[in-house]
Amino acid sequence: MNTRYDRMFAQLSARGEGAFIPFLTLGDPDLTTSARLLAALIAARADALELGLPFSDPVADGPVIQASARRALDAGVRMADCFTLIATVRRAAPDLPIGLLVYANLVVRRGVGAFYREAAKAGVDSVLIADVPLAEAERFAEAAAAAGIAAVLIAPPNASPAHLAEIGRQSRGYTYVTSRDGVTGDDRTPAADLRTRLAALRRAGAAPPVVGFGISTPTQVRSALAAGARGVITGSALVRRIEARLEHPDQMVADLEALATELKAATRGGHATTERDAHFDRVGIVSGSRSADY
């Protein structure tokens, strides 16, 4: 299957670049501003988006992203709003891979099949369920495949060779390689086995490995790519820019775009371009209805 992820990685490989995939919580700090922030990430030349559905108990996330989920929930953002926003981004950026990072409670409560069908209708390419262990992943992967969605798996530190081989068998879209143990955040050192894990995933035929957790600077981006990653995911460092400018949304958007542009430039080993996607209209991303709850 020639998916948006396949095309993205092929195009980046031809240019000698790694993928820059920013993470934001949808609806943080509110739907209108969230739409502006997504537009800023695409203006910064993000290669794909990884988006979180706001959830009350995000156990894999550190305090920065936990706070972003709480802001969205406090603003009244619900799952239907998130899918509407994704659908608007999809119309504005038809070739951009869009992934969701979610928790099992959200999927199960919606109905596993119904969740994936709704995500596919909105334009989602992949779903990673952060709190589902590999042993329980198969039933979610089957529902994902039935909806045409890639089931992304996590390759944690110190995973056994057998575990990595099974990830290689099941992974689709890309493989989320956590740089270290613990929760999300940008203040800890990557695990010593990162290069070894990336090599093992390549041997196992896993979907392209992308490193997340603790990627917040251009130096860290370059180090992850040098270790063998095909791309990086940055979340907490970007969300901090939102948190720091809650009373000044225009500056928030500008700060987020500036950091994203800098991190994307590090995947090229050169300087950032100021070119913008002509097809992407900031005004075209609007908030949706707020008719449904989780």
Secondary structure, DSSP 8 states (H G I E B T S, - for coil): ---HHHHHHHHHHHHT--EEEEEEETTSS-HHHHHHHHHHHHHTT-S-EEEE---S--TTS-HHHHHHHHHHHHTT--HHHHHHHHHHHHHH-TT--EEEEE-HHHHHHH-HHHHHHHHHHHT--EEEETT--GGGHHHHHHHHHHTT-EE-EEE-TT--HHHHHHHHHH--S-EEEESSSSSS-SSS---TTHHHHHHHHHHTT-S-EEEESS--SHHHHHHHHHTT-SEEEE-HHHHHHHHHTTT-HHHHHHHHHHHHHHHHHHHHTS-------TT--GGG----------
